[in-house]
Every structure is written in structure tokens, then in C-alpha cells.
Amino acid sequence: MTTTASHSRNKWLVPGIIFFIALLTRLFYLIELPTNPLFDYFPNSLDHFNFDQSAQSFASGDILAQAPNNSFGPLYKYFLGTLYFLFGRNLQAIYAVQFLMGSVACVLVYFIGKEVFGIRAGIISGLILALYAPHIVYEGIILRAAFISFWGVVSLFFLFRLRRFLNTTNLIITTLVVSFFFQGRPNTLICLPPICFYLHRYIFVQLPNDLRKKNWLIFWGVLLGSFIPLLVQCYLVHGKFVLFDASGPHTFISGNLIEYSGVGFQHEIVDNYQKKQELGYSSNIQFLFGHILESPLGFLLLYVRKLFFFLNDFEPPTNISFYLYQDFSKLLPLLINHFGIISSLSLAGLVIAWKNKTFNFLLFSYLFALSTAILIFLNEARYRIPVIPLFILLSGYTLDRIISNLSRKNFY
């Protein structure tokens, strides 16, 4: 019994340390955050003004959580409105909850890294996310980037967990977590096909035919059924069917016109487009077919530019500027700030994983799917946040391989 208790304590020692480091770092940042003049500055032209207004509406009894601009997906509005109802409009309390969620995500990244690449890679990955400044900044603001990142990590963790603990309860919980991830921002639905393939190939494959059919029925029933409340809310608010978020068409078209620089949001591109074309997904796609045929090389170069900015250090300001938050903080400049290093290490990790045959389908399909979901829209700092934990997992694996080879004096 003593040995079992000791093993249990040791099992939670490492994740406990990672959680403590992540939470302590965020606590220090939370203490200094009110000294930042942007702490409670929500101009009505920015997204967090509308999230704030929606949350106040919901906390005051408006079940539709309406705001001046209702184009953004409602899940984060309801999450925020619930916190407003519990704590009032206390921004430090709101951010404390979001920082707690971020700290939990660091621990889950450790567990995922340990599952896929080994304990050292898991530790490195969890610590990098615990100390990664841009992610912390977005955890401490009323925007949904870190909220989506959290549900992405949780969904990945629960999907991995199904391989060892498959039963009806765990399948329902996993499906609900995946649903929350999708409802946060609908471009994450690009992860649905690889998730279905993963369930088919790695989870349900050994089951009897009847049980396999039952599990698929549970998965699709829970997933689609859990969509209904927010789809109803969107219909009542917009007067038409909206797949959670109505803000997509203008970001999609502005990121796919050849004149787009490849980074940030350029209002004039959308303004000029709207003078000639109707703004909507179907009309956008119809227009793009001809647009691409006019200059296929120009369109290819557009995506080369987008990929370049997606992988480098620059944090394109939209709604907030990471660099302003960094300037107003004594802590942030001391933390990990360079995504270019993380992306470089992660690309090396892709090659090493392929060479060492540790290529994990679920992790890599999440990485590619979420990266694609960002690239087909705009390069903005907050859009990149949900995919950062996945890049960190691969960079942790690369550093683990470097340490392992250096310890064996294998310098080549």
C-alpha cells in the first residue's frame, strides 16, 4: 500500500511542478496587469468591446447575449457572461479563471507529449507553454484565442485518452469537449475529418460491428445534438442559419486576394471588394475561382507570403498589440517570446519524427488542419494562438532528441 501511494505521488509530482510554474508565472502577470493602461480599455471598434457587452447582457438576463456587433460565435460570450454573473464585471477575477485554464493546458500538453514522445519531451513542452509570453497575454484579455487554444488541447488529450479508456461515458465527454472546440470558432471544424479517421482507425477498429455502430451513433448524436442550442441562438439573433460565427466571409476574402500582403488585416482590400462583389462565403468562393485563374502564380506567391509570416516571430497586431503589452510589463520580456524559434524546432521535429517512425497521426493531423484553418484566412497573432501548443509539442520533441544525442556525444 505504501509503495502504491508513493508511486501515485511521484506520478503527479512532475505535472504538479509544471502547473505550479505556469500558475505562479500567470499570478505575477495578473498582479502587474492593472498597471497596464490597456487593462480595461475596450474601444467600441474592437472585438473585445462586443464580447464585454455580450457578457454583460447575458449576466443581466438577456438569454441571447446580444451586443452591438453579434457576428462573433456565442460560446465564449456565454462563458464570459457566466463569469460576469458569478463575479460581476471583475476583470482580475475573469483573467484569473482564464489563467487557471491556461495552467491546466500546460499540464495537459505535458501528458500529451509524454504519451507521444516520452516524459522528457512532455516536460519540455509543458514548461515552454507555461512560459510562452504571447499565449499568456491572450489568456489575460477578453478575446477567445486562448479559450479556443484551451479546448483544442483538452480535446486532443481526451481523444488520446480514449485509446485506453473507451466506454460510453468517456466517449460522450470526449465528444462534448470536441464540440466545444468546434463551437469556439467554426474554422476548427477542419479537424473533424481526421478525428473521424482516428476514431475509425485507432479506437473503434477492434470492436464488434454492433458496438462500433453504437459508438458512431453516440458520437454523431452527441456532436450534432450539442450544436443545436447555439445554432438556435444564432438563428434568433441573425434571422437566418449561421454556423456559429458570421465574421468569416470578410476575413476569408481579405486573406485570399492576390494584393493581400500576407500579414495582418487590411481594411481597404475588403472595402474595395465590397464595392464590386457581394460579401458571403458562396459569392466569395465563386469569385475566387476566376481570381485564381487570372493569376495562378500570383495566388501561389500569396500563400508563400502567408506561410512565411505564419512561421516567423512577428506577432501581427489586431485588436491588441502583443508588443504594447510587452512594453507595459516587467515580466513578459523575461519569458519565451520567439515563435520563430519554436516553429523552426517544430519543423525539425516533423522530420525527426518521420525518420524515427514516431509520426503520430492525431497530433500531426491536428497540427496540419489547424495551420491550414489559419492560413486560408488571415495571419493575425490571435489566430495563431490555438495552434501554438501543437508547435510547442513538436519543438519539445526536437529538444528532447538534441539532449539525448548530446548526452551520447552524438554531435553529428
Rosetta blueprint (number, residue, H / E / L):
1 M L
2 T H
3 T H
4 T H
5 A H
6 S H
7 H H
8 S H
9 R H
10 N H
11 K H
12 W H
13 L H
14 V H
15 P H
16 G H
17 I H
18 I H
19 F H
20 F H
21 I H
22 A H
23 L H
24 L H
25 T H
26 R H
27 L H
28 F H
29 Y H
30 L H
31 I H
32 E H
33 L H
34 P H
35 T H
36 N L
37 P L
38 L L
39 F L
40 D L
41 Y L
42 F L
43 P L
44 N L
45 S L
46 L L
47 D H
48 H H
49 F H
50 N H
51 F H
52 D H
53 Q H
54 S H
55 A H
56 Q H
57 S H
58 F H
59 A H
60 S L
61 G L
62 D L
63 I L
64 L L
65 A L
66 Q L
67 A L
68 P L
69 N L
70 N L
71 S L
72 F L
73 G L
74 P L
75 L H
76 Y H
77 K H
78 Y H
79 F H
80 L H
81 G H
82 T H
83 L H
84 Y H
85 F H
86 L H
87 F H
88 G L
89 R L
90 N L
91 L H
92 Q H
93 A H
94 I H
95 Y H
96 A H
97 V H
98 Q H
99 F H
100 L H
101 M H
102 G H
103 S H
104 V H
105 A H
106 C H
107 V H
108 L H
109 V H
110 Y H
111 F H
112 I H
113 G H
114 K H
115 E H
116 V H
117 F H
118 G L
119 I H
120 R H
121 A H
122 G H
123 I H
124 I H
125 S H
126 G H
127 L H
128 I H
129 L H
130 A H
131 L L
132 Y E
133 A H
134 P H
135 H H
136 I H
137 V H
138 Y H
139 E H
140 G L
141 I L
142 I L
143 L L
144 R L
145 A H
146 A H
147 F H
148 I H
149 S H
150 F H
151 W H
152 G H
153 V H
154 V H
155 S H
156 L H
157 F H
158 F H
159 L H
160 F H
161 R H
162 L L
163 R L
164 R L
165 F L
166 L L
167 N L
168 T H
169 T H
170 N H
171 L H
172 I H
173 I H
174 T H
175 T H
176 L H
177 V H
178 V H
179 S H
180 F H
181 F H
182 F H
183 Q H
184 G H
185 R L
186 P H
187 N H
188 T H
189 L H
190 I H
191 C H
192 L H
193 P H
194 P H
195 I H
196 C H
197 F H
198 Y H
199 L H
200 H H
201 R H
202 Y H
203 I H
204 F L
205 V L
206 Q L
207 L L
208 P L
209 N H
210 D H
211 L H
212 R H
213 K H
214 K H
215 N H
216 W H
217 L H
218 I H
219 F H
220 W H
221 G H
222 V H
223 L H
224 L H
225 G H
226 S H
227 F H
228 I H
229 P H
230 L H
231 L H
232 V H
233 Q H
234 C H
235 Y H
236 L H
237 V H
238 H H
239 G L
240 K L
241 F L
242 V L
243 L L
244 F L
245 D L
246 A L
247 S L
248 G H
249 P H
250 H H
251 T H
252 F H
253 I H
254 S H
255 G L
256 N L
257 L L
258 I L
259 E L
260 Y L
261 S L
262 G L
263 V L
264 G L
265 F L
266 Q L
267 H H
268 E H
269 I H
270 V H
271 D H
272 N H
273 Y H
274 Q H
275 K H
276 K H
277 Q L
278 E L
279 L L
280 G L
281 Y H
282 S H
283 S H
284 N H
285 I H
286 Q H
287 F H
288 L H
289 F H
290 G H
291 H H
292 I H
293 L H
294 E H
295 S L
296 P H
297 L H
298 G H
299 F H
300 L H
301 L H
302 L H
303 Y H
304 V H
305 R H
306 K H
307 L H
308 F H
309 F H
310 F H
311 L H
312 N L
313 D L
314 F L
315 E L
316 P L
317 P L
318 T L
319 N L
320 I L
321 S L
322 F H
323 Y H
324 L H
325 Y H
326 Q H
327 D H
328 F L
329 S L
330 K L
331 L L
332 L H
333 P H
334 L H
335 L L
336 I E
337 N L
338 H L
339 F H
340 G H
341 I H
342 I H
343 S H
344 S H
345 L H
346 S H
347 L H
348 A H
349 G H
350 L H
351 V H
352 I H
353 A H
354 W H
355 K H
356 N L
357 K L
358 T L
359 F L
360 N L
361 F H
362 L H
363 L H
364 F H
365 S H
366 Y H
367 L H
368 F H
369 A H
370 L H
371 S H
372 T H
373 A H
374 I H
375 L H
376 I L
377 F L
378 L L
379 N L
380 E L
381 A H
382 R H
383 Y H
384 R H
385 I H
386 P H
387 V H
388 I H
389 P H
390 L H
391 F H
392 I H
393 L H
394 L H
395 S H
396 G H
397 Y H
398 T H
399 L H
400 D H
401 R H
402 I H
403 I H
404 S H
405 N H
406 L H
407 S H
408 R L
409 K L
410 N L
411 F L
412 Y L
